[in-house]
Amino acid sequence: MPFFVGEEIQYTVSWEMIEAGKVNFKVLPFTTINGEKAYHFLLDVKSNRYIDMFYKIRDRLEGFTDLEFTRSLLCKKTQSGKDKRQVIVHFDWEKKTAAYSNFGEKRDPIKIPLNTFGPVSAFYKMRALDFKADQNLSFPVTDGKKQFMQKARVMNKEKITLPSGTWDTYVLVLQVNHFSGVFEKSEKPTVKLWVTADEKQIPVRIKVKVFIGSVIFDLVSVN
């Protein structure tokens, strides 16, 4: 695997050249989900004091997968900022369903294909794929409310220089027509990633372009 227990990746987030907050990805110690040993991934998102005045964000997302890294077992999401949520997505692989609940209020389970990943685990699934220039990538993803095939195209190789260093990367463009929120309101939304062309395959920059402008995630450090 290109990741390991204890890995922590930190990003700064900027919106139209304004620093907006920080994002941390962590691979936590192995845990057990329904008697099965599992990977435990964590994503923390925090807006800074300036952005807090407009829209405070304090999000904690967790993903759990099997050790063979073939499917998600559980997802959790806690929002304690402006919009509060306490989401749990349970995966039932005998029935091939995902069941979403928010503060205990349950939705009807949805059908999902084999090898489906939750949103946070999908970040690590992408890193585990075999990249080659001029190649299409895809795998199934669900947030418990809908299921879709996350598709991306590896466009080319590119050297990029950031405050954290100079990196040889693959450039990926994600398909975003299934995304909701600001993506639905945007005329031509795009998500572009620069992923290190080495065995770790770490995104060093993620650029999201929507109607409110460009939001950029830049790598700060990998521990």
C-alpha positions, 0 to 999 in steps of 0.5 A, spaced: 500 500 500 502 507 498 500 509 505 501 506 512 498 507 519 501 513 522 501 517 516 499 524 516 498 529 510 496 536 511 494 541 506 492 549 506 486 551 503 485 557 499 479 561 496 481 566 490 488 567 493 485 568 500 487 563 506 481 559 508 483 553 513 486 547 513 485 540 512 488 533 515 488 526 513 490 521 517 491 513 517 489 511 524 491 505 528 487 498 526 481 497 529 475 492 529 468 493 525 463 488 526 468 483 528 473 484 522 479 488 523 479 494 519 483 500 516 481 507 520 482 513 516 480 520 518 479 527 515 479 533 519 477 540 515 477 546 519 476 554 516 480 559 519 477 565 523 476 569 517 472 564 514 468 563 520 465 570 520 461 567 513 461 560 514 464 556 520 466 549 518 468 544 523 468 537 519 471 530 522 470 524 517 472 517 518 472 511 513 473 504 515 475 499 510 477 491 510 485 490 510 485 487 503 482 494 501 477 492 497 471 495 500 468 500 505 465 497 512 463 504 515 463 511 514 462 517 519 461 524 519 461 529 524 459 537 522 459 542 528 460 548 525 454 552 522 451 546 519 451 540 524 450 533 522 452 526 525 452 521 520 453 514 520 453 510 513 453 502 515 455 497 509 451 490 509 455 486 504 451 480 504 445 485 502 450 489 498 447 495 501 449 502 504 444 505 510 445 512 511 442 516 518 443 523 521 442 524 528 439 517 528 434 519 523 435 513 518 434 513 510 432 507 506 438 503 504 441 503 497 443 498 493 451 498 491 456 494 487 461 490 490 468 494 491 464 500 493 468 505 498 466 511 502 468 518 501 474 518 505 476 511 503 476 513 496 482 518 497 486 512 499 483 508 494 485 513 488 492 513 491 492 505 490 491 505 483 496 504 478 497 511 474 499 511 467 499 517 463 493 518 458 489 513 462 482 512 465 480 510 472 474 509 475 471 505 482 464 505 485 463 510 491 457 512 495 455 517 501 450 513 503 445 517 499 447 515 492 452 511 489 456 513 483 462 511 479 468 516 480 471 517 474 478 520 472 483 521 467 490 521 467 492 527 463 499 527 463 506 528 467 508 535 470 513 538 474 510 543 480 513 547 485 509 549 491 512 552 498 513 544 500 517 543 494 518 541 487 514 535 485 514 530 479 506 529 478 501 526 474 495 530 472 488 528 473 481 531 472 475 528 475 468 527 473 464 531 477 457 531 474 454 526 480 457 532 485 452 536 488 452 543 492 456 548 488 457 543 483 450 543 481 450 550 481 456 551 476 456 552 469 463 548 468 465 545 474 472 542 474 476 538 479 484 537 478 489 533 482 497 533 481 499 526 484 506 525 486 509 520 480 512 515 485 510 509 490 506 514 495 502 517 489 500 523 494 496 529 491 500 535 492 495 540 489 487 539 488 484 545 485 476 545 485 473 550 480 466 552 481 461 558 480 464 561 487 471 561 484 477 557 485 478 553 491 486 550 492 488 545 497 496 545 497 500 540 500 504 543 507 507 536 509 507 529 510 509 525 516 
